[in-house]
Amino acid sequence: MSGRREWSAIPTAATATSFALALCVANAPATAQAQAQPPADADIAEVVVTARRTAERLLDVPLSVSAFSEADVDRLGLTDITRVAAQTPGLSFDTGAAPDDIRPSLRGIPLIEGRSNVAILIDGVDITGLTLDDSYGGGGSALDLGVLDLERVEVVKGPQSVYFGRSAFAGAVEFVTKLPGDTFESKVNAAVGNFGLYEIAGHIGGPVGESGLRLKLSASTSRFDGYYENPGNRLERGNRDTDGVGLTAVFEPSDAFQAIARAYYVEAQRGQPAGYNQIRTLPPTSTEVKTFTEDDFDPSRIGFSTIVKWPGSDTESLRANLEFNVGLGEAWSLRSLTGLNRNDGVVTYDFDQSPLDTPSGAPVGPNLFNCLAVGGCVGIYDYDVELEQLSEELRLSYDGGGAFKFMVGGY
């Protein structure tokens, strides 16, 4: 719509055809022709980010930011948080004792215990989780991004607590989804690979009459068989099955008012990863470090043989947010963002990677046994996951188009 007020969620200036299967009903031929034969005086596409809670050109932001556009997301297959980390210098993700125990690290600042030092946000809502158990480090809920129609991904490095709260001591990772447009469009992304891998995600949406209402429906499914098989119970190791649906609604009756509602529901099952059972022994002296070399490697200890069918993890996630953007005159605007993040699941996990199934060792927490003893022990992990986060953010902004800009808010 011409003359529409520009809110914080601004798309990048360029789109590109991805390696994934894509069907864009609206304006697809024109886009393809423009990419095939760009004009000689075409400007370089600007990358717009919201790293400081307002829309700015990436070149104007005095921060270290790695930004991925919609075309980058499709081309690189950024449907998993570990894939984002693989494309971002300084960002890494580790997994703890359970498949859903994700531990982000940015600029070498790791998570030891408690709340993550890297904030994770979806459409401005902080979904960073606490440790899953007070007795060991944890990074919160796993991120399943397949159902999200991502417009861009921003990784902001360095302390960002002013903009993103206490979790952003090392930085923040924000996923920004694409809003339904003024014309009908649909999109399908698909990928296949070895070890039984396939991923399919579809999005369809557009305007509903002339009411100012726009809707978008999303759905995704993915499967992966894992790299190893347990010889005892014949279950795959490191497998995952994920299904999700999402709905986005935008109501914009005038240039001065915009309401956005988003909701996503995901069911995910993750099998136990393949592990290696190395029996611990004392070093020759108290000051010598025990090393593990290629000569010590025994392939028979990969994918331990147990007849008990430990299911791994089964989780259900519901994420929803409600956003209001209100224009107050020419330069002032008010934004309200309410977020809900809920995860329910169960994890049954044999993390010592041995064929024995009776717990042993010193208990160090609920349903958790210390498995660091010399000679090894049997560690069985069995617990329920219940996480619910409710947040509210209110922000008043002033931008008169000059050098002076103003923002104040509460969370």
N, C-alpha and C positions, 0 to 999 in steps of 0.2 A: 504494500500500500504506500502510495507516495505521501510524504509529509508525516509519516509515523514517527513518534518519539522513539529514540534508540535507548533501550534499557541495557543492563549489564551483559545480558547474553547476546553477543553479536557474533554472527558467523564469520569465518575467514573469507577473504575476498575471492578465493579461487577454489574450484573443485576439480578433481581429476578422476579419470577412469582407473579403477583398481584392478589388481590381478584376480580378486574374488569375482564371483558371478554377481553382476549388479544390473538391475532393471530400474531405470528412472523414467517414469511415464511423462513427467513434465519437463519440457525443455531439453531432453536428452540429445536429440540430433543437433541442436544449436550448440550445445556445450562441446560435443565431440568435434564439430566442425571448427569451433574456435580454438580448440587445442591442437587440431591437426594443422591449421594454417593461421598462426597468430599474426596479428598486424605488426608491421615493422616498428611502430612506435609504442607497442604495448608496454604498459607499466608493470614492474615487478609486483606480484601480489603481496599485499601487506598482511602480516600475521597479527591478529588482534587477540589480546589475552586479558584476563581479569585477575591477575596475580595480586593486585592491590585493591580488590573489591570494586573496581571500576574498569570500564572498557578502555584499553589503551593499546597503542601500537607497541609491539614487542621491542622495537628499537628505542622507544621512549622510556622503557621501564628500567630504573637503575638497580636491577636485581639480576641474579643468575637464574635464568629460566630456560628449561627445555620444553618446547611446545611442539605438539603433534597435531596436525590438522586432520580433518575428516578423511582426506585422501591418504594421509600417512597411516591412519588407523586401519583402513581397508588394505592398503598395500603391504603393510608389515604384519597384518593379522593380530593387532593388539587386543585380543579377546581374553587375555589373562594377565594378571598383575606381574607375573614373572617375565612376560614378554616386554612389558613396558620397562621393567628394570634392565633387561638386556640391551635396550636401545638408549639408555640414559646413563651417561658417565657419572660415577659416584653413587648410584642407587643400586642396592642389592636387596634381595629377599631370601631369608632363610626359613626353614621349617623346623619347629620344635618337636616335642615328643608325640604330638598328634597331627594328623593330616591338616586340620583346620588351624593349627597353631602357627600363624604367620608372623615373622619378625622382620620388619623393614629396617634398613640401615642406610643412612644418607651421610655422605662426607665422612665416613668412618665412625659415626656415632651409633653404636649398636644398642639394642634393647636388652637389658639385663633382667629386669622384673618390673611389673606394674604397667603403667600406661606407656604407649609407644612414644618415641621421640619424633616420629614422622606422622604428621596428620594426614588422614585419608578422607577426602571429601567427594561427594557426588552431588552435583548441582548446588554447591555451596553448603551442604549439610555435612557436618563432621560425623563420620561413622566409625571413628577410631575406637577400638575396643580395649578393655583392660586385659591383664593377664588372665588366662583361663583358670589358673589355680595359683594361690599366693605362694606356693612352695617352689615355683619355677617360672622362668620368663615366658611371656606369651605376647602375641601381637594382635589378638582379636580375631574377628570373623574373617573367613576367606571371602575374596571378592570374585564374583562370577559376573563378567562383563558382557557375555554374549547377548543377553536380552537388551542391553543398552544400545541405542542408536547414537553412537558417540559423535559429537561435532568436533571435539578436540580434547586433548589431554595436556595438562600443564604440570610440570614438576618444578617447584620453586625451592631453591637451595639456600641454606642458611636460616638462622632464627627468624621465624615469621609469626611469633605469638601475638603481635598486635592485630594482625589480620585474621589469623586462624585459630587462636587459642593456645592453651598450654601444651597441647600435643605437638605443636610445630616448632619445637626447640631446634631440631636439625633441619626442618623444611616441611614441605607439604606436597602431596600429590592430589590433584583435583581432576575429576572426570566430569566433563560438561556434555550433556545430551542435547540432541538436535530437536528443536520444536517443530511441530507440524506447520507447513507453509500455507500460503494463500491459494495454492493450486494443488490438485490431487497428485500424489506421487506415491510410488511403491519401490521397494528395494529388497533384494535378496542377496545374502552373502553365503557362500558355501565353500567348504574346504574338506579334502579327504587326504589321508596319509596312511602310512604303514602302521602296523600294530593295532589295526581296527579303528583308526582315528577317523571321525567325521564330525563336522560342525555345520549347522544350518541355522541362519537367523533371518527373519523376515519382518519388514516394517511397512505399514500401509496407513495413509492418512491424508487429510485435507480439510477444507472448510465444510461447514454444515450450513448450507443455504447462505443467506445474507445476514445472519444473526450476530456475526462477530465471533462465533464459536468455531474452533478448529480441534480436531481429534486425531490421534495416532495410536494404532494398536501394534504391539510388537510381540514376537514369540521366537523362542530359540530352543534348540536341543543339541546336545553334543555327547559323544561317546569316545572312550579311549580304553583299550584292553590292558594297557600296561606293558612293561618290557619283560617281566618275568612271571613265572607261574609257580605257586607253592606246590612242591611235589607231594606234600602230605594230604592236603584237602582239595587240590586241583583248582584253587582260586587264583585269579590274576593278582599280581602285586603292582600297586601304583595305578590301578585303573580308576576311572571316574565316569559317572553318568550325571548329566545336568539337564534340567528342563526348566524353562522360565517363561513368564508372560508379563507384559507391561502395558500400561495405558497412560497416555498424556493428553490433557485437555487444556486448551488455551481459550480464554474469553477476553476479548478486547473490543468493547463496544465503541471506544473513542481513543484518541491519541493520548489522553491523560490517565487512562486506567487500563491495567492489564492484570489478569488473574491466571495463574498457572497451577495445575494440579497434576502430580505424577505419582504413580504407584507401580511397584514391581514385586512379583512373587517368584521365588526360585526354590526348587527342590534339588539338592545335590547329594550324591552318594560317592564317597571316595574310599577306595580300598587301601589297605596298608601298603606303604611303599616298600620296595625291596630293600632289605638291609643286609648288613654283614656282621656276623657274630664273631668278634675277636676276643678270645679269652685274655683277660688282663693278667699280667705278671709284674712283680716288683722289679724295678731297675737294679742293676748291680750295686749301686751306691745311692745314698739319699739325695745326692746332688745331680745325678745323671738322668737325662730325659729318655724315656722309653720311646724308641722309634719304630715305625712300621714301614717296611720297604716292599718292593715288588716280590722279593724272594719269600716274604712272609705270607703273601696272598694265597688263599685257598678258595678256589671257585665253588667248592661244595658248601661253603658257609653262606652263599648268597641265596635268599629266598628260603628261609628256614622251613624244615619239614615238621608241620604240626597237623594233627587231624581235626583240631577244633576250628570251626569256621568263624574266626573273628571277623565281624562285618566291616570294621574300620569306622567310618563316620557317616551318619545320615543327618542332614540338616535341612531346615525349612527357614527361609529368610523372607521377610516382608519389609520393604523400604518404601516410604511415602513422604511426600512433602507438599506443602501448600504455600505458594508465593504470591504476594500482592505488590504491584508497583503502581504508585500513585504520583502523578505530576502535580506539583503545587506551584503553579505559575510558570514563568519562563525558565527559571534557573534552579528551582528547588524540586526535590523528589523524595518520596518516602517509600521505603521497602520493608516488608515484613516477610520473614521466612520461617515456617514451622516445619520441623522434621521429625519423623518417626523411624526408628531402626529397631527391628525385632528379629532375633534368631533363636530358634529352638532346635535341639538335636540331641543325639546320643553318640558317644564315642566308646567303642570297645576295641582295645588295641593291645597287642602283645609286642611291647617295644624292645624287649631284650634280644629279639631275633634268635632265640634258641628253640629247640623242639619241645622243651618242657612247658607245662601249662599250669603248674601250681605255684602261686606267688611265693617268693622268698626274699630275704633281705630286710633291711630296716625300713619301717614305714616312715615316710617323710611328708605325708599329706593324705587327704582323703582318697582312698583307692589308688595310691601311688606308692611303690616300693623303690627304695634306693638300689640301683643296679650298678653301682660303681665299685663294688667289692672286688678284691683280688680273687681271681679264679672264676669270676662271673656269678650271676644269680639269675633268678626268674622274675621278670617284671611284667605285671599285667595291669593295664590301665582301663578303668571302666567308670564313666561319669556322664552326667547329663549337662547339656549346655543350655543356659537360659540367659539371654542378654536383651535388655530393652532400654532404649535411649530415646528420650523426648527432649527436643530443643526448640528454642524460640530466639530469633534474632530480629532486632528492629534497628533500622539505620536511616538517618536523615542526611541528605547530600545536597551540596550546592556546587553548580558548575555554570558560570556565566559566560564561558567561552574564552575567558582571559587567563592570565597566569595564576590567579588566585582560585583555589578550589578548597572546599570544606566538607568534612565528613565527621559525623558523630553517631555513635550507636551503642547498643547494649546487647549482651548475649546471655 
